[in-house]
Amino acid sequence: MTVDQNISSRINLMRMLLIAGIVFVHIPYNREVSPFQHDHGLFDWLRVFLGESLFRIGVPCLSAISGYLLFQRGIERFDYSRVILSKSRTVLLPFLLWNLGLLVLVYLVQKMGAGIGYFPNLNRATLTLLMDQALAFEGFPVNLPLYFLRDLLICILIAPILALLVRRLPTITLGALFAFAVFPDIDAGIVLKNSILFSFTFGIFLALYPVDLKRFDDWALPLGGLVALSAALLAHGLYLTGPDYPAVLLMLRNVLSILGAAGFWFLSAALIRTPFGRGLSRTGSLSFWTFCAHYPLLIGLWMIWNRFADPSFYPVFYALAVLVTFAAVILSHRLALQWAPGVYGVLTGNRTRAKPVSGSPVLGRSEPGPSLPASASRNKRSNNA
């Protein structure tokens, strides 16, 4: 299956849009300013809608794009050794640099008596916890959103097996992985978030079978609106019952996070025809930079805020966190690209600007075609993360 320019641009558009949305998922809060305290009415509902419902679609959608691009030239032209070598540079190396860099920074800050409670205490950590924080062996890394890169690497390693299963037993394979992704208490055992495994495999299915990705483009706005409405209804249930959601809402959230990817794809058909959408499709490596850099920025802002501000002004922090984080990642991205292109290239896996797709995963190279709320556990494997 070939990827034309329209699909290529829409994939790049979705990368930037979804990763920008992931920023809202990771805006920190504590029990005192939890949206489930209902202290700020509509504002709290909006936080739940954006962070707990709508943009939970981001990671599964990015996973599906990754699987699709990996096999969009067909299984016969899939060169496993070449892919592994390439992804060691474009995914593994950036994961190690961004995560270990933050790990060292957190260790030094905690050594000076600061940062305790915002990250696990590395000075007293067990070897198991240190391995998770550094390499995400069985738990989430210190740079929390990078668990996606960890799971993506696992999916790439077993991609030939997944492709073979999709080729021979597509219904059984997708059905079993969907069940793993939806039911909150089932542990697939190899990934930290089960929806990534299903969505990556579904992306392979889209690549290997003759699926018309533009079939419903004429219905883009109604179908995208349906997903947004579903996310709003789910958010209302979460808002009323959180933070300890009933199992049925957890399942519905998992379903929406997977099926909602289609809604963003439909929406991209309309957005790509606008100047705003075309601009997002040309942002290239900014999406990856935002993905890797936003979480340390958010936690740093949260640490500063808690030292000087009253909790009752949390809506001000929320707005400032969004504005400052996006401004910081855009500025730092531009400065790194201009002043330290060598370092920039290593940190981004040699992503530069948007080019025609050549079969790379969504967080592989930049050719077109990162969760937990702050109060959740960081070191326990969970399908609800």
VENHUZI-V951879 format. One line per field, one symbol per residue. ss: DSSP state (@ for helix, = for strand, . for the rest). phi: phi as a letter, one per 30 degrees, with the letter a starting at -180 (. if undefined). psi: psi as a letter, one per 30 degrees, with the letter a starting at -180 (. if undefined). Layout:
# VENHUZI-V951879
ss: ???
phi: ???
psi: ???
This chain:
# VENHUZI-V951879
ss: ....@@@@@@@@@@@@@@@@@@@@@.....@@@.@@@....@@@@@@@@@@@@@@@@@@@@@@@@@@@@@....@@@..@@@@@@@@@@@@@@@@@@@@@@@@@@@@@@@@....=..=..@@@..@@@@@@@@@........@@@@@@@@@@@@@@.@@@@@@@@@@.@@@@@@@@@@@@@...........@@@@@@@@@@@@@@@........@@@@@@@@@@@@@@@@@@@@@@@@@.....@@@@@@@@@@@@@@@@@@@@@@@@@...@@@@@@@....@@@@@@@@@@@@@@@@@@@@@@@..@@@@@@@@@@@@@@@@@@@@@@@@@@@@@.@@@@@@@......................................
phi: .ccddddeddddededddddddeddcddabddcddddhdbhdddddddedccbedddededdddddddddcdcjddcdcddddddddddcbddeedddddddedddddddddicidjcbedddbddddddddddbhdbbddddeddeddddddddddceddddddddcbddddddddddeddddcccdjbbdbdddddddddddedddcdcddcecddceddddddddddddddddddddcddcddedddddddddddddeddddddddddddceddddddcdhdeddddedcddeddddddddeddbcdedceedeeddddddddddddddddddddcbdddedddciidbbdbddbidddcdddddc..cddcddcbbdadcd
psi: kljleeeeeeeeeeeeeeeeefeeegkllaeegkfffhfgbeeeeeeeeeffdegffeeeeeeeeeeeeegfglffgjjeeeeeeeffefeeeeeeeeeeeeeeeeeeeffgglgkfelkjffgkleeeeeeeefhefakleiefffeeeeeeeeeegeeeeeeeeeeieeeeeeeeeeeeekfgkjffflfjffeeeeeeeeeeeeflikjfgegefgeeeeeeeeeeeeeeeeeeeefflfikleeeeeeeeeefeffeeeeeeefeeeffleeeeeefgfbfeeeeeeffeeeeeeeeeeeeffflkffgeeeeeeeeeeeeeeeeeeeeeeeeefieeeeeefghhkdlklkkhgklegblgka..lklfglkfgkkkff.
